[in-house]
Amino acid sequence: MTHPGSSLPAFRQRALIAIEDIRLQTALDGATGRFSSARQAALGDYPQAGELRDRLKAIRAATLARLAEHLQTFERNAQAAGAQVHWASSAEEACQAVLAIAARHQVTLAAKSKSMATEEIGLNRALQEAGIRPVETDLGEWIIQLAEESPYHIIAPAIHKTRGQVAELFRRESGRDDIPADIPALTAEARRMLREKFLAAGLGISGGNLLVAETGSVVLVTNEGNGRMVTSAPPVHIAVVGIEKVAPTWDDAAVWLSLLARSATGQPLSIYTSIITGPARPGDPDGPQEVHVLLVDNGRSRLLGTQYEEVLQCIRCGACLNVCPVYREAGGHAYGSPYSGPIGAVISPLLFGLEPYAALPQASSLCGACLDVCPVRIDLPRMLLALRADEVAQGILPRPERAAERTAARVMASPRLYRLAARLLRQGQRPLRQGGHLRLPPQLHPAPGRELPSLAPRPFRAIWQDELEHDS
């Protein structure tokens, strides 16, 4: 598993590129705005939405408190239904488990359904290095695979691509120059090219939106028929799922599913909700001969019992991305991780290391919008602040920033020093002040591309004191 990471300079550079891209900003505003409006309408039409969110919160918290027990129940019932269950403590172990199954069946082509877990573990690269061709069959995932990029959004991986760019990718893949940049024509061409992959693949690989311990079932939620093709046409199916995505009972799963689509796309329920419980039975018209469920830890169990356990309640709906002012400007690729937006700013440092992702806890205005829209009411702002404290405690921030923050803390802790510093800054800003803003050289500007307001001519303290004296 390799991800580019998000050191402070790298994140800022990628974010600046995104901010200056007018076409990209238009696409981001349009897509995230539509998702947010649809979510608001869907939950607004559902009177019990608040109570349901509270119930899902309680279910997820109680499940994580007894996670090992529920996973063992899932394993026992999945095996009773004929599935084979595998455990992987790391991304490397997960990839090796998939490769072992593929080698046993002499697989050369694997059809994949959309899966953030396989992005997380770097499965496509591992398959390619083993001589196996992975083909993404979700339309958005296939587009970014052809572009050799990573997902831009948890639920809409190709929202940054125009139809013209997609048409060019399809022309290159098909070797045809007559594919128009027309949405019906593009979807028809994708269907034509991908249909043969489903039939030729020796292995189907999917993720899993949730596991139901009560029956040992894997639940897949999609808006395209490709997911069912991946899980039914190839003779072998592997579902790669994080260990936290388990619901003890179908009643619990029903609450989960009631909020998932509404929070993600504003639908009461996604178009396809597929339930996989073991391989095909005798007499079934289709279905795999083997079903494997790969349970991936990759740092998750390390978070249990800590102040960060709450992040494991996430159901990957993407609602927090759609309202985040940082994500909506910086875009998904700035995060340097499969997981972007507020949830990515927390989960990426926790799973992949705080030092390589030091920029992400800082990539937040702490406005609280992510907490407001989260269907599980996950307190991401609290954890972002905790990660910032961890960075300070571990000395991860660059030395100049650490020195600046120590100085600022010392000044702000002393009224006398604070007043002196404010007075000196007011005097020193005069040559740089233009129309209420400061014009700083690029190398000294703390936020290039944004206007930096100057200090007011008189401090609020002085104005307030004048008001008090006037009233008296």
C-alpha positions in Angstrom: 0.0 0.0 0.0 1.4 3.4 -1.0 -0.4 6.7 -0.9 1.2 10.1 -1.7 0.5 11.5 1.8 -0.2 15.1 2.6 2.7 17.0 4.1 1.9 20.7 4.6 3.7 21.9 1.5 2.3 19.1 -0.7 -1.3 19.6 0.5 -1.1 23.4 0.0 0.4 23.0 -3.5 -2.3 20.5 -4.6 -5.0 22.6 -3.0 -3.8 25.8 -4.8 -3.9 24.0 -8.1 -7.5 22.9 -7.5 -8.6 26.4 -6.3 -7.2 28.0 -9.5 -8.9 25.5 -11.8 -12.2 27.2 -12.7 -13.6 24.2 -14.5 -12.9 22.0 -11.4 -14.4 24.5 -9.0 -17.6 24.6 -11.1 -17.8 20.8 -11.1 -17.2 20.6 -7.3 -19.8 23.2 -6.5 -22.4 21.6 -8.8 -21.9 18.0 -7.6 -21.5 18.7 -3.8 -24.4 21.2 -4.0 -26.7 18.7 -5.6 -25.8 16.0 -3.1 -26.4 18.4 -0.1 -29.7 19.6 -1.4 -30.9 16.0 -2.1 -29.8 14.9 1.4 -31.6 17.8 3.0 -34.8 17.1 1.1 -34.7 13.4 1.8 -34.3 13.8 5.5 -36.7 16.7 5.6 -39.4 14.4 4.3 -38.6 11.8 6.9 -40.1 13.0 10.3 -38.2 10.4 12.3 -34.7 11.3 10.9 -33.4 12.8 14.1 -34.5 9.8 16.2 -33.1 7.4 13.6 -29.7 9.1 13.7 -29.6 8.8 17.5 -30.6 5.1 17.2 -27.9 4.4 14.6 -25.3 6.2 16.8 -26.3 3.9 19.7 -26.1 0.8 17.5 -22.7 1.7 16.1 -21.3 2.5 19.5 -22.7 -0.7 21.1 -21.4 -2.8 18.2 -17.9 -1.4 18.5 -17.9 -2.1 22.2 -18.4 -5.8 21.5 -16.8 -5.9 18.0 -14.8 -9.2 18.4 -18.0 -11.0 19.5 -20.0 -9.8 16.6 -17.3 -10.6 14.1 -17.0 -14.1 15.4 -20.8 -14.5 15.1 -20.5 -13.2 11.5 -17.7 -15.7 10.7 -19.6 -18.6 12.2 -22.8 -17.8 10.2 -21.0 -17.0 7.0 -19.2 -20.3 7.1 -22.4 -22.1 7.8 -23.8 -20.5 4.7 -20.9 -21.8 2.6 -18.7 -18.7 2.5 -15.0 -18.7 3.4 -13.8 -16.0 5.8 -10.3 -14.7 5.9 -8.7 -12.2 8.3 -6.0 -9.7 7.4 -4.2 -7.5 10.0 -2.6 -5.2 7.4 -3.0 -4.0 3.8 -0.1 -6.3 2.7 -1.8 -9.4 4.3 -5.1 -8.5 2.6 -3.5 -8.2 -0.8 -1.7 -11.5 -0.3 -4.9 -13.3 0.7 -6.6 -12.1 -2.6 -3.6 -13.1 -4.6 -3.5 -16.6 -3.1 -7.2 -17.1 -4.0 -6.5 -15.8 -7.5 -3.5 -18.0 -8.0 -5.4 -21.1 -6.9 -7.9 -20.4 -9.7 -5.3 -19.3 -12.2 -7.0 -15.9 -12.6 -5.7 -13.5 -15.2 -8.7 -11.0 -15.3 -10.6 -9.7 -12.2 -13.8 -7.6 -12.5 -14.1 -5.1 -9.6 -17.1 -3.3 -8.1 -16.6 0.1 -6.4 -14.7 -0.4 -3.1 -12.9 2.1 -0.9 -11.4 -0.8 1.1 -9.5 -2.1 -2.0 -8.4 1.5 -2.7 -7.1 1.7 0.8 -5.0 -1.5 0.6 -3.7 -0.8 -2.9 -5.2 -4.0 -4.3 -5.1 -2.9 -8.0 -1.4 -2.4 -7.9 -0.8 -5.8 -6.2 -3.0 -7.5 -8.8 -1.1 -5.9 -11.7 2.3 -6.8 -10.2 1.1 -10.4 -10.0 0.1 -10.4 -13.7 -3.6 -10.1 -13.1 -5.6 -7.3 -14.9 -8.1 -5.6 -12.6 -11.0 -3.9 -14.3 -13.1 -1.4 -12.4 -16.7 -1.7 -13.5 -18.4 1.1 -11.6 -18.6 3.8 -14.3 -16.9 6.5 -12.1 -14.2 4.1 -10.9 -13.5 2.9 -14.4 -13.1 6.5 -15.7 -10.5 7.3 -13.0 -8.8 3.9 -13.7 -8.5 4.8 -17.4 -7.1 8.3 -16.3 -4.7 6.6 -13.8 -6.0 8.7 -11.0 -7.4 8.0 -7.5 -11.1 8.7 -6.5 -12.0 12.3 -6.0 -15.0 11.6 -3.8 -16.1 8.7 -1.6 -19.4 8.1 -3.5 -18.7 10.0 -6.8 -15.1 9.2 -7.7 -15.1 11.0 -11.1 -17.0 14.2 -10.3 -14.0 16.3 -11.5 -14.2 14.9 -15.0 -16.1 16.6 -17.9 -18.0 14.6 -20.5 -15.3 15.7 -23.0 -12.5 14.3 -20.9 -14.5 11.1 -20.4 -15.1 10.8 -24.2 -11.3 11.2 -24.8 -10.5 8.4 -22.3 -13.1 6.1 -24.0 -11.6 6.8 -27.4 -8.2 6.0 -26.2 -9.4 2.8 -24.6 -11.5 1.5 -27.5 -9.2 2.7 -30.3 -12.2 4.5 -31.9 -12.3 8.1 -32.8 -16.1 8.4 -33.4 -17.3 8.3 -29.7 -19.2 11.6 -29.1 -19.1 13.5 -25.9 -22.7 12.7 -25.3 -23.9 11.1 -22.0 -26.2 8.4 -23.5 -23.5 7.5 -26.1 -20.8 7.4 -23.4 -22.8 5.1 -21.1 -23.7 2.8 -24.1 -20.0 2.6 -25.0 -19.1 1.8 -21.4 -21.7 -0.9 -21.3 -20.4 -2.4 -24.5 -16.8 -2.4 -23.4 -17.4 -3.6 -19.9 -20.0 -6.4 -20.6 -17.3 -8.7 -22.1 -15.1 -8.2 -19.0 -17.8 -9.5 -16.7 -18.1 -12.7 -18.8 -14.4 -13.2 -19.2 -13.3 -12.5 -15.6 -12.3 -15.4 -13.4 -12.7 -13.4 -10.3 -15.1 -10.8 -9.0 -14.0 -8.4 -6.3 -16.3 -6.1 -4.3 -16.3 -4.2 -1.1 -19.2 -4.4 1.3 -21.3 -1.6 2.8 -22.1 -3.7 5.8 -21.9 -7.2 7.2 -24.9 -8.7 9.0 -23.7 -11.0 11.8 -27.1 -12.6 12.3 -27.0 -14.4 8.9 -23.4 -14.1 7.8 -24.4 -11.8 4.9 -22.6 -9.2 2.9 -24.7 -6.2 1.9 -23.8 -4.2 -1.2 -25.4 -0.9 -2.0 -25.0 0.5 -5.5 -26.8 2.6 -8.2 -25.5 0.6 -11.1 -26.1 -3.0 -12.2 -22.4 -3.6 -12.4 -22.2 -4.6 -8.7 -24.5 -7.6 -9.2 -22.6 -8.6 -12.4 -19.3 -8.6 -10.4 -20.8 -10.8 -7.7 -22.7 -13.2 -9.9 -21.0 -13.7 -13.3 -17.4 -14.7 -12.3 -17.1 -18.1 -10.7 -15.3 -16.7 -7.6 -16.3 -13.7 -5.6 -14.2 -11.9 -2.9 -15.7 -9.2 -0.7 -13.1 -7.0 1.0 -14.6 -5.3 4.0 -13.2 -3.4 7.0 -13.8 -5.1 10.3 -15.8 -2.2 11.7 -18.6 -2.5 9.2 -20.7 -5.1 11.0 -24.3 -4.9 12.1 -25.4 -7.5 14.7 -28.9 -8.0 13.4 -31.1 -7.2 10.4 -33.0 -4.8 12.5 -29.8 -2.9 13.0 -28.9 -3.1 9.3 -32.4 -1.7 8.4 -31.6 1.5 10.5 -28.2 1.7 8.8 -29.7 1.3 5.3 -32.5 3.8 6.0 -29.9 6.6 6.5 -27.1 5.5 4.1 -28.7 6.4 0.8 -30.6 9.4 2.2 -27.3 10.9 3.5 -25.3 10.0 0.4 -27.5 10.8 -2.6 -30.8 11.8 -1.2 -32.5 8.5 -2.2 -34.8 6.6 0.2 -32.9 3.5 -0.9 -30.2 2.9 -3.5 -31.4 1.4 -6.7 -29.6 -1.9 -6.0 -29.3 -3.4 -2.5 -27.7 -6.8 -2.9 -27.5 -9.4 -0.1 -24.9 -12.1 -0.5 -25.1 -15.1 1.8 -22.7 -17.8 0.7 -22.2 -19.1 -2.9 -24.8 -20.2 -5.3 -27.0 -23.1 -4.2 -27.9 -26.1 -6.4 -30.5 -25.0 -8.9 -29.6 -21.3 -8.8 -29.5 -19.9 -12.3 -26.3 -17.9 -11.6 -23.9 -17.0 -8.8 -20.4 -17.8 -7.8 -19.2 -21.2 -7.0 -17.0 -19.7 -4.2 -17.6 -16.7 -1.9 -14.8 -15.4 0.2 -15.1 -12.6 2.7 -11.9 -10.8 3.6 -12.1 -8.9 6.9 -9.5 -6.2 7.0 -8.1 -4.6 10.1 -5.3 -2.4 8.8 -5.1 -0.3 12.0 -8.7 -0.3 13.0 -8.5 -2.4 16.1 -5.7 -0.1 17.3 -8.4 2.7 17.6 -10.7 0.7 19.8 -10.9 2.0 23.4 -9.2 5.3 22.4 -10.5 8.8 22.0 -10.6 8.0 18.2 -12.8 4.9 18.4 -15.8 7.0 17.3 -14.4 7.4 13.8 -15.0 3.7 13.2 -18.8 4.4 13.4 -18.5 6.0 9.9 -20.8 4.4 7.2 -19.0 6.1 4.3 -21.9 8.1 3.0 -19.8 11.1 2.0 -22.2 13.7 3.4 -19.4 15.5 5.3 -17.5 16.0 2.1 -20.4 17.8 0.5 -20.7 20.5 3.2 -17.0 20.9 4.0 -15.7 24.3 2.9 -12.2 23.0 2.6 -13.0 19.9 0.5 -15.3 22.0 -1.8 -12.3 24.3 -2.6 -9.3 22.0 -2.3 -10.8 18.9 -4.0 -10.3 15.2 -3.3 -6.8 14.8 -4.7 -5.3 17.4 -2.3 -5.7 15.0 0.6 -3.2 12.4 -0.9 -5.4 9.6 0.4 -8.2 7.3 -0.7 -10.3 9.1 2.0 -10.8 12.8 1.5 -12.9 15.5 3.2 -13.4 15.7 7.0 -13.6 11.9 7.4 -10.4 11.6 5.4 -8.7 14.3 7.5 -9.3 12.1 10.6 -9.1 8.5 9.3 -6.1 8.8 7.1 -3.7 10.0 9.8 -5.1 7.3 12.1 -4.8 4.4 9.7 -1.7 5.5 7.6 0.3 7.5 10.1 0.1 11.1 11.5 3.5 12.2 10.2 2.9 11.5 6.4 -0.6 13.1 6.8 0.3 16.0 9.0 -1.6 18.5 6.8 -5.0 16.9 7.1 -5.9 17.8 10.7 -5.1 21.4 9.8 -7.3 21.2 6.7 -10.4 22.3 8.5 -12.1 25.5 9.6 -13.7 23.6 12.5 -17.1 25.0 11.4 -18.9 21.9 12.6 -20.9 21.4 9.4 -19.6 17.8 9.1 -21.0 17.0 12.6 -24.3 18.5 11.7 -24.8 16.3 8.6 -23.3 13.1 9.8 -26.0 10.4 10.0 -24.1 8.9 13.0 -23.3 12.3 14.6 -19.6 11.6 14.6 -17.7 14.4 16.3 -15.0 15.0 13.7 -14.1 18.5 14.9 -13.3 17.1 18.3 -11.0 14.5 16.7 -9.4 17.0 14.4 -8.4 19.1 17.5 -7.1 16.0 19.2 -4.9 15.1 16.2 -3.6 18.7 16.2 -2.6 18.2 19.8 -0.9 14.9 18.9 1.1 16.7 16.2 2.3 19.2 18.8 3.1 16.6 21.3 5.0 14.5 18.8 6.9 17.5 17.3 5.5 16.7 13.9 4.8 20.3 12.7 7.7 22.1 10.9 10.1 23.9 13.3 9.2 27.4 12.1 5.5 26.7 12.7 6.2 25.2 16.1 8.2 28.3 17.1 5.5 30.6 15.8 2.8 28.8 17.7 4.8 28.8 20.9 5.4 32.5 20.6 1.7 33.2 19.8 0.7 31.1 22.9 3.1 33.0 25.1 1.9 36.4 23.8 -1.8 35.5 24.1 -1.4 34.3 27.6 -0.1 37.6 28.8 -2.3 40.7 28.5 0.7 43.0 28.7 2.5 41.2 25.9 -0.6 41.0 23.8 -1.3 44.7 23.9 2.4 45.4 23.1 2.4 43.1 20.2 -0.8 44.5 18.8 0.6 48.0 19.1 3.8 47.1 17.3 1.9 45.2 14.5 -0.3 48.2 13.9 2.7 50.4 13.4 4.5 47.8 11.3 1.6 47.1 8.9 1.4 50.7 7.7 3.7 50.3 4.6 1.9 47.1 3.6 -1.7 48.2 4.1 -3.8 48.8 1.0 -7.6 49.3 1.3 -8.1 47.4 4.5 -5.8 44.5 3.4 -2.1 43.6 3.7 0.0 43.2 0.5 2.7 40.7 1.6 5.4 39.2 -0.6 4.4 35.7 -1.6 7.2 34.1 0.5 5.8 35.7 3.6 2.1 35.3 2.9 0.5 32.6 5.3 -2.3 31.8 2.8 -1.3 32.5 -0.8 -4.2 33.3 -3.0 -6.3 34.8 -0.3 -6.6 38.5 0.9 -5.2 39.0 4.4 -7.1 41.7 6.3 -5.1 44.3 8.2 -5.5 45.1 11.8 -8.2 47.7 12.7 -6.9 51.2 13.4 -8.2 50.9 17.0 -8.5 47.7 19.0 -11.9 46.5 20.1 -10.8 46.8 23.7 -10.3 50.5 23.3 -13.6 51.0 21.6 -15.4 49.0 24.3 -13.7 51.1 27.0 -14.9 54.3 25.3 -18.4 53.0 25.2 -18.3 52.1 28.9 -17.0 55.5 29.8 -19.7 57.2 27.6 -22.5 55.2 29.2 -21.3 56.0 32.7 
